[in-house]
Amino acid sequence: MEKSIGIVICNYNKKEYIVNCIQSVLSSSISGFDIYVVDNASTDDSVSCIQKEFGNKISLIVNNENLGGSGGF
């Protein structure tokens, strides 16, 4: 099935918020989407937490520096 929706979520040092956000999207009644999380060089262990919790359910892009919201999107 071809996915017609791409969901992009930017993160910077908001580990608890990003985990809750991803869980909410994954538990929604909508299907046929891909989730892309862009991490802007978080220092709060967000990246490893996201990888551990969601593995291959999402695509994780990790920036080497904080590019801000516009740079992340």
KOLDRENGU-454829 format. One record per residue (C-alpha): residue in three letters; y, z, x. Coordinates in nm, 3 decimals. Each point is the difference from the previous one (the first is absolute). Example, Ala and Ser with C-alpha at 12.3 -4.5 7.8 and 13.67 -1.06 7.14 Angstrom:
<rs>
R code      yy      zz      xx
R  ALA  -0.450   0.780   1.230
R  SER   0.344  -0.066   0.137
</rs>
This chain:
<rs>
R code      yy      zz      xx
R  MET   0.000   0.000   0.000
R  GLU   0.337  -0.101   0.141
R  LYS   0.249   0.284   0.011
R  SER   0.338  -0.082  -0.146
R  ILE   0.195   0.317   0.080
R  GLY   0.104   0.135   0.339
R  ILE   0.134   0.355   0.010
R  VAL   0.206   0.091   0.307
R  ILE   0.072   0.366   0.070
R  CYS   0.216   0.112   0.295
R  ASN  -0.050   0.339   0.160
R  TYR   0.178   0.213   0.256
R  ASN  -0.121   0.358   0.048
R  LYS  -0.095   0.056  -0.365
R  LYS  -0.375   0.056   0.038
R  GLU  -0.053   0.190  -0.327
R  TYR   0.216  -0.239  -0.202
R  ILE  -0.167  -0.313   0.135
R  VAL  -0.351   0.134  -0.065
R  ASN   0.095   0.094  -0.358
R  CYS   0.166  -0.338  -0.053
R  ILE  -0.303  -0.196   0.122
R  GLN  -0.237   0.213  -0.208
R  SER   0.216  -0.061  -0.307
R  VAL  -0.001  -0.376   0.050
R  LEU  -0.375  -0.011   0.061
R  SER  -0.070   0.202  -0.315
R  SER   0.220  -0.218  -0.223
R  SER  -0.149  -0.214  -0.274
R  ILE   0.134  -0.316   0.164
R  SER  -0.237  -0.196   0.222
R  GLY   0.020  -0.305   0.222
R  PHE   0.245   0.128   0.261
R  ASP   0.021   0.060   0.373
R  ILE   0.184   0.300   0.144
R  TYR   0.197  -0.037   0.322
R  VAL   0.134   0.318   0.159
R  VAL   0.261  -0.043   0.271
R  ASP   0.043   0.307   0.215
R  ASN   0.328   0.019   0.190
R  ALA  -0.123   0.191   0.307
R  SER  -0.067   0.329  -0.178
R  THR  -0.054   0.306   0.216
R  ASP  -0.158   0.220  -0.271
R  ASP  -0.360  -0.130   0.024
R  SER   0.054  -0.232  -0.300
R  VAL  -0.185  -0.291   0.160
R  SER  -0.323   0.184   0.078
R  CYS   0.008   0.171  -0.340
R  ILE   0.040  -0.336  -0.179
R  GLN  -0.281  -0.154   0.207
R  LYS  -0.230   0.296  -0.068
R  GLU   0.072   0.019  -0.374
R  PHE   0.006  -0.372  -0.088
R  GLY  -0.170  -0.195   0.279
R  ASN  -0.038  -0.362  -0.099
R  LYS   0.137   0.046  -0.355
R  ILE   0.347  -0.081   0.133
R  SER   0.163  -0.203   0.277
R  LEU   0.191   0.224   0.239
R  ILE   0.278  -0.140   0.217
R  VAL   0.126   0.242   0.266
R  ASN   0.339  -0.069   0.154
R  ASN   0.080   0.123   0.352
R  GLU   0.345   0.111  -0.111
R  ASN   0.173   0.101  -0.323
R  LEU   0.139  -0.325  -0.141
R  GLY   0.133   0.164  -0.314
R  GLY  -0.078  -0.104  -0.356
R  SER   0.118  -0.357   0.040
R  GLY  -0.185  -0.047   0.326
R  GLY  -0.314   0.145  -0.152
R  PHE   0.009  -0.225  -0.302
</rs>
